[in-house]
Amino acid sequence: MAIQSFVDSKTQVLNTTISRINREIDLLREYRTRMVADEVTGKLDARAAALPQDELAFASQPGALATDAPGDDSDDFDGDDEAECANALQA
């Protein structure tokens, strides 16, 4: 039981990260489907839907989530969690 508890505690960060990434992928697929449907039906002109420059800069940052707004760090991992995650991968 002690081994299982240890492994569970070490993989919790990884499982949370995987869940967030999978959710983000699902949201991006949903967004892409909606954009294509709107373009095909004429509800959207893709040329007019380009992001403003400040949003483009934010979206290109590593780790930026599509659901985050600039300055919203409420659900981001801090350095300790990322270091712990990296250590868990190396162990």
QUITASUL-V941568 format. One record per run of one state. SS is the DSSP state (2 for helix, 1 for strand, 0 for the rest). FROM is the first residue (numbers start at 0). TO is the last residue. If there is no record, write none. Layout:
# QUITASUL-V941568
SS,FROM,TO ; SS,FROM,TO
This chain:
# QUITASUL-V941568
0,0,0 ; 2,1,40 ; 0,41,51 ; 2,52,58 ; 0,59,77 ; 2,78,89 ; 0,90,90
